[in-house]
Every structure is written in C-alpha cells, then in structure tokens.
C-alpha cells in the first residue's frame, strides 16, 4: 500500500515537471500576437496605420486557417518566423516598469558610502522656522544682513 502511494506521488511530480509540446493552435496564436506587437512597434503613435496593418495581418492568417497538412503548417510557421525576424523593430516599445523601460530601477537603494553623513550637519536646526507671524510672514534664524 505504501509503495503504491510512492508510485502515485512520483507520477504526479513527473507530470508537473515535464512540459507538453505546444499544439499548432498555440504556436499560431503566439505568432499572431508577436506579429501584432511588431506592427504596433512600427506604427508608433499612429493608431490608424496600426489598425490597417492589423486588418491585413488578420486576413493573411485567415487565408491559411483551414490548412490541415502538417508540412504546410510548419512551412507557414517558418515563413511567419522569418517575417518576424526580418521586420523586427530596432527599438521596440517596452513598458516603463519592465527591464529597459523608462522607470526601470528608478528608486534604487543608496550605496553605503553615500548613506553615511560625515559632515555632521543638523538639517532640522537649519531648516526649521522659528515662528510664523501672520503679518510679517515666516521668520527664520537665517542671517538676513547680506
């Protein structure tokens, strides 16, 4: 009885770690998404150009939708991959918080040598206002006889 549980546990972990190959539908769907992203990179802020190119791409994918021959399917996928390689944008759009984006690692920790304040400056004493007078405005202990 204990041996059967071990075999079952081993079979469970084996199925969790091994990945099944992608189906043709998954490959085509991923390639279509990559085509859309590439077209969006080339269109930039001009959405009307992107919409036109999306329609042409969709028509090209729909034209070959009902092909069932595995060789033709692989050939079409290789043609699509070749097109993606040839039309790859030189500066693709990256989200601001992704690596390479405009806000990537914006709030980093200070290095240790910059954290230590060796100047012994009392910032609170320098910046603190002594009192506030409604008629005269803010009063501070800064020298005003320049």
N, CA, C and O of each residue as an XYZ file, in Angstrom:
584
protein
N       0.818     -1.191      0.000
C       0.000      0.000      0.000
C       0.864      1.257      0.000
O       0.561      2.218     -0.708
N       1.930      1.256      0.785
C       2.808      2.410      0.840
C       3.562      2.587     -0.474
O       3.848      3.712     -0.884
N       3.881      1.484     -1.126
C       4.594      1.529     -2.402
C       3.719      2.143     -3.490
O       4.218      2.888     -4.333
N       2.442      1.846     -3.483
C       1.535      2.409     -4.479
C       1.437      3.931     -4.311
O       1.345      4.656     -5.302
N       1.458      4.412     -3.076
C       1.420      5.850     -2.832
C       2.675      6.539     -3.347
O       2.608      7.642     -3.890
N       3.827      5.881     -3.173
C       5.081      6.448     -3.680
C       5.066      6.525     -5.198
O       5.514      7.514     -5.780
N       4.550      5.479     -5.840
C       4.478      5.495     -7.308
C       3.538      6.597     -7.786
O       3.814      7.282     -8.770
N       2.434      6.755     -7.080
C       1.484      7.791     -7.452
C       2.099      9.182     -7.260
O       1.928     10.065     -8.100
N       2.813      9.365     -6.149
C       3.462     10.632     -5.892
C       4.540     10.916     -6.940
O       4.670     12.047     -7.408
N       5.303      9.900     -7.302
C       6.340     10.074     -8.320
C       5.722     10.406     -9.670
O       6.248     11.245    -10.401
N       4.615      9.759    -10.007
C       3.944     10.059    -11.275
C       3.390     11.475    -11.267
O       3.414     12.154    -12.293
N       2.891     11.929    -10.124
C       2.360     13.285    -10.030
C       3.460     14.318    -10.251
O       3.286     15.264    -11.020
N       4.602     14.133     -9.568
C       5.696     15.093     -9.723
C       6.300     15.034    -11.117
O       6.790     16.041    -11.627
N       6.267     13.861    -11.732
C       6.800     13.737    -13.079
C       5.926     14.501    -14.069
O       6.444     15.110    -15.005
N       4.632     14.478    -13.878
C       3.753     15.220    -14.783
C       3.837     16.715    -14.536
O       3.600     17.505    -15.450
N       4.170     17.117    -13.317
C       4.277     18.541    -13.028
C       5.545     19.152    -13.632
O       5.554     20.325    -14.005
N       6.605     18.363    -13.726
C       7.876     18.917    -14.183
C       8.056     18.814    -15.688
O       8.771     19.629    -16.272
N       7.440     17.853    -16.324
C       7.594     17.725    -17.772
C       6.580     18.610    -18.470
O       5.423     18.697    -18.061
N       7.030     19.264    -19.530
C       6.140     20.148    -20.271
C       5.724     19.474    -21.570
O       6.541     18.867    -22.262
N       4.464     19.589    -21.881
C       3.959     19.040    -23.129
C       4.320     19.988    -24.267
O       4.364     21.202    -24.069
N       4.576     19.449    -25.449
C       4.864     20.342    -26.580
C       3.630     21.173    -26.928
O       2.497     20.748    -26.704
N       3.864     22.340    -27.469
C       2.759     23.225    -27.821
C       2.004     22.686    -29.025
O       2.593     22.096    -29.931
N       0.718     22.892    -29.024
C      -0.091     22.479    -30.161
C       0.081     23.497    -31.286
O       0.617     24.586    -31.082
N      -0.381     23.122    -32.471
C      -0.283     24.025    -33.618
C      -1.095     25.294    -33.369
O      -0.674     26.392    -33.732
N      -2.250     25.136    -32.753
C      -3.093     26.297    -32.471
C      -2.376     27.273    -31.531
O      -2.445     28.487    -31.728
N      -1.692     26.748    -30.515
C      -0.959     27.609    -29.595
C       0.189     28.321    -30.301
O       0.433     29.503    -30.060
N       0.895     27.600    -31.176
C       2.001     28.214    -31.918
C       1.508     29.347    -32.814
O       2.123     30.412    -32.872
N       0.397     29.113    -33.512
C      -0.144     30.138    -34.406
C      -0.633     31.336    -33.601
O      -0.422     32.481    -34.001
N      -1.285     31.079    -32.471
C      -1.777     32.172    -31.639
C      -0.625     33.029    -31.128
O      -0.718     34.256    -31.128
N       0.454     32.395    -30.694
C       1.615     33.151    -30.211
C       2.272     33.928    -31.337
O       2.705     35.064    -31.147
N       2.345     33.310    -32.516
C       2.939     34.014    -33.643
C       2.084     35.211    -34.054
O       2.620     36.265    -34.394
N       0.776     35.060    -34.024
C      -0.124     36.163    -34.363
C       0.062     37.327    -33.384
O       0.082     38.491    -33.786
N       0.197     36.997    -32.099
C       0.408     38.047    -31.107
C       1.746     38.753    -31.347
O       1.828     39.976    -31.229
N       2.786     37.997    -31.679
C       4.087     38.616    -31.968
C       3.997     39.525    -33.191
O       4.623     40.585    -33.227
N       3.218     39.112    -34.193
C       3.034     39.952    -35.388
C       2.344     41.255    -35.011
O       2.748     42.326    -35.464
N       1.305     41.169    -34.185
C       0.603     42.387    -33.762
C       1.518     43.332    -32.986
O       1.474     44.546    -33.180
N       2.341     42.773    -32.112
C       3.252     43.608    -31.332
C       4.286     44.263    -32.252
O       4.617     45.435    -32.078
N       4.793     43.512    -33.223
C       5.764     44.066    -34.166
C       5.136     45.183    -34.991
O       5.752     46.228    -35.201
N       3.921     44.962    -35.453
C       3.234     46.002    -36.218
C       2.972     47.243    -35.361
O       3.056     48.370    -35.848
N       2.657     47.028    -34.097
C       2.423     48.165    -33.197
C       3.714     48.937    -32.955
O       3.695     50.165    -32.861
N       4.831     48.229    -32.855
C       6.121     48.912    -32.690
C       6.426     49.793    -33.894
O       6.949     50.897    -33.739
N       6.104     49.315    -35.088
C       6.389     50.090    -36.291
C       5.419     51.259    -36.465
O       5.800     52.306    -36.991
N       4.181     51.092    -36.033
C       3.192     52.155    -36.203
C       3.414     53.297    -35.217
O       3.105     54.450    -35.517
N       3.949     52.977    -34.046
C       4.183     54.022    -33.054
C       2.884     54.601    -32.538
O       2.005     53.866    -32.088
N       2.759     55.922    -32.603
C       1.572     56.576    -32.055
C       0.450     56.685    -33.078
O      -0.647     57.132    -32.744
N       0.711     56.285    -34.317
C      -0.298     56.407    -35.372
C      -1.173     55.160    -35.391
O      -0.899     54.205    -36.118
N      -2.228     55.183    -34.582
C      -3.093     54.011    -34.441
C      -3.816     53.658    -35.734
O      -4.061     52.480    -35.994
N      -4.163     54.652    -36.551
C      -4.886     54.339    -37.788
C      -4.021     53.481    -38.720
O      -4.544     52.610    -39.415
N      -2.702     53.719    -38.741
C      -1.818     52.858    -39.529
C      -1.780     51.452    -38.943
O      -1.758     50.464    -39.678
N      -1.773     51.371    -37.620
C      -1.724     50.061    -36.975
C      -3.005     49.273    -37.255
O      -2.950     48.069    -37.507
N      -4.156     49.949    -37.210
C      -5.416     49.259    -37.478
C      -5.443     48.701    -38.900
O      -5.923     47.588    -39.117
N      -4.935     49.459    -39.864
C      -4.893     48.973    -41.242
C      -4.000     47.746    -41.362
O      -4.364     46.763    -42.008
N      -2.827     47.811    -40.735
C      -1.900     46.683    -40.839
C      -2.414     45.463    -40.071
O      -2.137     44.330    -40.464
N      -3.157     45.679    -38.986
C      -3.755     44.560    -38.251
C      -4.776     43.848    -39.129
O      -4.853     42.619    -39.124
N      -5.556     44.616    -39.880
C      -6.541     44.002    -40.778
C      -5.871     43.156    -41.852
O      -6.342     42.064    -42.170
N      -4.781     43.652    -42.407
C      -4.057     42.870    -43.421
C      -3.438     41.609    -42.820
O      -3.442     40.553    -43.453
N      -2.909     41.714    -41.612
C      -2.316     40.544    -40.957
C      -3.387     39.508    -40.640
O      -3.175     38.309    -40.820
N      -4.525     39.974    -40.173
C      -5.616     39.048    -39.850
C      -6.099     38.330    -41.106
O      -6.383     37.133    -41.069
N      -6.193     39.064    -42.224
C      -6.595     38.434    -43.483
C      -5.584     37.380    -43.914
O      -5.970     36.323    -44.413
N      -4.292     37.654    -43.727
C      -3.261     36.676    -44.101
C      -3.364     35.420    -43.238
O      -3.189     34.311    -43.743
N      -3.642     35.578    -41.959
C      -3.794     34.412    -41.092
C      -5.078     33.651    -41.424
O      -5.086     32.420    -41.436
N      -6.151     34.375    -41.691
C      -7.423     33.720    -42.010
C      -7.368     32.980    -43.348
O      -8.064     31.982    -43.535
N      -6.557     33.458    -44.261
C      -6.431     32.820    -45.573
C      -5.922     31.382    -45.446
O      -6.307     30.510    -46.224
N      -5.063     31.147    -44.471
C      -4.464     29.819    -44.303
C      -5.025     29.085    -43.085
O      -4.385     28.171    -42.565
N      -6.177     29.465    -42.642
C      -6.745     28.895    -41.425
C      -7.104     27.413    -41.557
O      -6.921     26.650    -40.609
N      -7.601     27.007    -42.695
C      -8.134     25.652    -42.830
C      -7.146     24.684    -43.470
O      -7.565     23.665    -44.018
N      -5.872     24.967    -43.417
C      -4.868     24.037    -43.943
C      -4.604     22.980    -42.880
O      -4.279     23.302    -41.737
N      -4.746     21.712    -43.270
C      -4.601     20.610    -42.325
C      -3.318     19.816    -42.527
O      -2.978     18.981    -41.689
N      -2.610     20.055    -43.603
C      -1.377     19.326    -43.866
C      -0.282     19.824    -42.921
O      -0.010     21.022    -42.852
N       0.341     18.894    -42.193
C       1.339     19.265    -41.185
C       2.558     19.937    -41.818
O       3.127     20.857    -41.230
N       2.964     19.493    -43.005
C       4.126     20.098    -43.663
C       3.845     21.542    -44.057
O       4.678     22.426    -43.860
N       2.664     21.766    -44.614
C       2.305     23.137    -44.983
C       2.181     24.028    -43.743
O       2.568     25.196    -43.770
N       1.646     23.474    -42.668
C       1.528     24.243    -41.434
C       2.908     24.646    -40.909
O       3.119     25.794    -40.519
N       3.846     23.693    -40.903
C       5.202     24.014    -40.445
C       5.871     25.015    -41.366
O       6.598     25.896    -40.907
N       5.629     24.885    -42.675
C       6.205     25.831    -43.629
C       5.671     27.239    -43.382
O       6.430     28.208    -43.391
N       4.367     27.345    -43.164
C       3.773     28.658    -42.917
C       4.282     29.266    -41.612
O       4.506     30.474    -41.535
N       4.465     28.430    -40.582
C       5.027     28.936    -39.334
C       6.462     29.429    -39.538
O       6.857     30.450    -38.975
N       7.242     28.696    -40.351
C       8.620     29.138    -40.602
C       8.639     30.428    -41.412
O       9.497     31.283    -41.192
N       7.695     30.579    -42.352
C       7.597     31.835    -43.108
C       7.244     32.986    -42.166
O       7.790     34.083    -42.288
N       6.341     32.736    -41.240
C       5.976     33.763    -40.265
C       7.141     34.144    -39.366
O       7.352     35.323    -39.081
N       7.905     33.140    -38.916
C       9.082     33.427    -38.088
C      10.120     34.220    -38.869
O      10.754     35.128    -38.331
N      10.288     33.873    -40.138
C      11.237     34.607    -40.982
C      10.774     36.066    -41.135
O      11.586     36.988    -41.059
N       9.474     36.268    -41.350
C       8.941     37.629    -41.472
C       9.181     38.412    -40.178
O       9.559     39.583    -40.220
N       8.959     37.759    -39.022
C       9.173     38.432    -37.744
C      10.643     38.827    -37.569
O      10.943     39.912    -37.071
N      11.560     37.937    -37.982
C      12.985     38.261    -37.869
C      13.373     39.416    -38.778
O      14.162     40.278    -38.393
N      12.819     39.435    -39.983
C      13.164     40.494    -40.936
C      12.570     41.847    -40.550
O      13.176     42.886    -40.812
N      11.404     41.843    -39.938
C      10.705     43.096    -39.623
C      10.788     43.480    -38.151
O       9.992     44.286    -37.668
N      11.734     42.913    -37.454
C      11.899     43.249    -36.046
C      12.266     44.729    -35.914
O      13.158     45.214    -36.610
N      11.585     45.432    -35.032
C      11.816     46.868    -34.855
C      13.133     47.093    -34.123
O      13.483     46.334    -33.219
N      13.851     48.121    -34.508
C      15.158     48.380    -33.902
C      15.050     48.875    -32.463
O      15.981     48.705    -31.676
N      13.929     49.480    -32.120
C      13.712     49.955    -30.756
C      12.283     49.640    -30.343
O      11.437     50.535    -30.344
N      11.992     48.395    -29.992
C      10.611     48.045    -29.651
C      10.168     48.722    -28.360
O      10.982     49.048    -27.496
N       8.864     48.923    -28.252
C       8.296     49.559    -27.068
C       8.409     48.611    -25.885
O       8.069     47.433    -25.991
N       8.880     49.119    -24.776
C       8.901     48.347    -23.543
C       8.096     49.108    -22.499
O       8.119     50.338    -22.458
N       7.402     48.383    -21.677
C       6.615     49.001    -20.618
C       7.552     49.715    -19.644
O       8.682     49.270    -19.443
N       7.107     50.802    -19.046
C       8.002     51.591    -18.193
C       8.640     50.805    -17.058
O       9.801     51.046    -16.728
N       7.913     49.870    -16.450
C       8.451     49.162    -15.300
C       9.169     47.876    -15.680
O       9.669     47.176    -14.800
N       9.234     47.543    -16.969
C       9.976     46.358    -17.403
C      11.447     46.716    -17.583
O      11.803     47.891    -17.664
N      12.285     45.707    -17.643
C      13.711     45.943    -17.826
C      13.947     46.679    -19.135
O      13.500     46.237    -20.193
N      14.635     47.777    -19.061
C      14.871     48.600    -20.237
C      13.858     49.720    -20.402
O      14.019     50.573    -21.275
N      12.815     49.733    -19.578
C      11.809     50.780    -19.647
C      12.294     52.064    -18.986
O      13.365     52.103    -18.381
N      11.489     53.107    -19.112
C      11.906     54.413    -18.605
C      11.905     54.485    -17.083
O      12.601     55.325    -16.512
N      11.146     53.630    -16.415
C      11.100     53.657    -14.959
C      11.758     52.432    -14.329
O      11.534     52.142    -13.154
N      12.564     51.717    -15.101
C      13.210     50.512    -14.593
C      14.268     50.906    -13.571
O      15.162     51.697    -13.867
N      14.164     50.356    -12.380
C      15.084     50.588    -11.275
C      15.216     52.076    -10.954
O      16.320     52.582    -10.755
N      14.081     52.767    -10.907
C      14.104     54.198    -10.654
C      14.422     54.502     -9.199
O      15.153     55.454     -8.927
N      13.901     53.728     -8.257
C      14.086     54.006     -6.839
C      15.038     52.985     -6.221
O      14.625     52.119     -5.450
N      16.289     53.098     -6.563
C      17.282     52.177     -6.035
C      17.731     52.607     -4.644
O      17.561     53.759     -4.247
N      18.306     51.658     -3.914
C      18.895     51.967     -2.621
C      20.168     52.782     -2.839
O      20.884     52.586     -3.820
N      20.434     53.688     -1.919
C      21.687     54.431     -1.997
C      22.851     53.508     -1.665
O      22.701     52.608     -0.840
N      23.989     53.708     -2.279
C      25.175     52.945     -1.877
C      25.571     53.301     -0.445
O      25.275     54.393      0.040
N      26.231     52.381      0.210
C      26.571     52.578      1.622
C      27.452     53.804      1.840
O      27.302     54.495      2.847
N      28.360     54.081      0.922
C      29.250     55.218      1.119
C      28.509     56.559      0.996
O      29.016     57.591      1.436
N      27.310     56.539      0.398
C      26.531     57.772      0.301
C      25.534     57.902      1.445
O      25.023     58.993      1.696
N      25.252     56.806      2.139
C      24.302     56.867      3.241
C      24.901     57.552      4.460
O      24.205     58.277      5.172
N      26.160     57.331      4.701
C      26.798     57.904      5.882
C      26.981     59.404      5.692
O      27.492     59.855      4.666
N      26.560     60.165      6.689
C      26.699     61.614      6.628
C      27.830     62.019      7.574
O      27.632     62.108      8.786
N      29.007     62.261      7.017
C      30.179     62.594      7.823
C      30.301     64.087      8.103
O      31.219     64.504      8.809
N      29.404     64.893      7.571
C      29.544     66.343      7.716
C      28.930     66.869      9.002
O      29.136     68.034      9.341
N      28.190     66.055      9.717
C      27.560     66.439     10.983
C      26.719     67.714     10.849
O      26.847     68.648     11.641
N      25.883     67.724      9.858
C      25.015     68.876      9.638
C      23.676     68.588     10.294
O      23.089     67.524     10.092
N      23.202     69.535     11.074
C      21.894     69.405     11.703
C      20.876     70.086     10.793
O      20.642     71.290     10.900
N      20.279     69.309      9.905
C      19.364     69.877      8.926
C      18.115     70.440      9.571
O      17.572     71.441      9.104
N      17.653     69.811     10.637
C      16.450     70.307     11.293
C      16.665     71.697     11.856
O      15.790     72.556     11.748
N      17.813     71.921     12.451
C      18.084     73.236     13.023
C      18.241     74.285     11.929
O      17.859     75.441     12.113
N      18.796     73.889     10.805
C      18.982     74.854      9.726
C      17.678     75.194      9.027
O      17.460     76.348      8.658
N      16.823     74.228      8.842
C      15.624     74.429      8.042
C      14.385     74.760      8.861
O      13.350     75.119      8.299
N      14.477     74.646     10.169
C      13.287     74.851     10.988
C      12.967     76.346     11.107
O      13.859     77.173     11.294
N      11.706     76.663     10.996
C      11.261     78.035     11.169
C      11.097     78.311     12.662
O      10.563     77.489     13.405
N      11.557     79.457     13.075
C      11.412     79.810     14.482
C       9.946     80.015     14.841
O       9.443     79.427     15.799
N       9.285     80.831     14.085
C       7.857     81.048     14.328
C       7.244     81.630     13.055
O       7.949     82.027     12.128
N       5.953     81.666     13.040
C       5.218     82.201     11.903
C       4.355     83.338     12.410
O       3.545     83.186     13.325
N       4.558     84.470     11.785
C       3.757     85.628     12.159
C       2.861     85.961     10.983
O       3.341     86.055      9.853
N       1.565     86.141     11.224
C       0.626     86.368     10.141
C       0.889     87.682      9.412
O       0.658     87.774      8.207
N       1.363     88.685     10.116
C       1.616     89.983      9.496
C       2.964     90.043      8.777
O       3.080     90.661      7.719
N       3.968     89.407      9.346
C       5.310     89.513      8.797
C       5.721     88.308      7.951
O       6.745     88.366      7.270
N       4.972     87.250      7.976
C       5.323     86.058      7.217
C       6.249     85.152      8.003
O       6.409     85.314      9.213
N       6.857     84.199      7.316
C       7.707     83.244      8.037
C       8.963     83.917      8.549
O       9.581     84.719      7.849
N       9.340     83.583      9.788
C      10.556     84.099     10.398
C      11.494     82.921     10.626
O      11.079     81.858     11.088
N      12.739     83.122     10.302
C      13.699     82.048     10.497
C      14.934     82.597     11.178
O      15.048     83.805     11.389
N      15.852     81.723     11.520
C      17.061     82.150     12.187
C      18.204     82.336     11.189
O      19.370     82.360     11.584
N      17.884     82.467      9.917
C      18.916     82.715      8.905
C      19.356     84.178      8.980
O      18.571     85.061      9.325
N      20.602     84.407      8.656
C      21.103     85.783      8.624
C      20.486     86.524      7.446
O      20.463     86.010      6.328
N      20.001     87.696      7.688
C      19.385     88.458      6.612
C      20.168     89.721      6.272
O      19.684     90.545      5.495
N      21.363     89.897      6.833
C      22.127     91.101      6.558
C      23.219     90.823      5.518
O      24.409     90.866      5.830
N      22.815     90.547      4.322
C      23.779     90.235      3.268
C      24.260     91.499      2.628
O      25.082     91.453      1.712
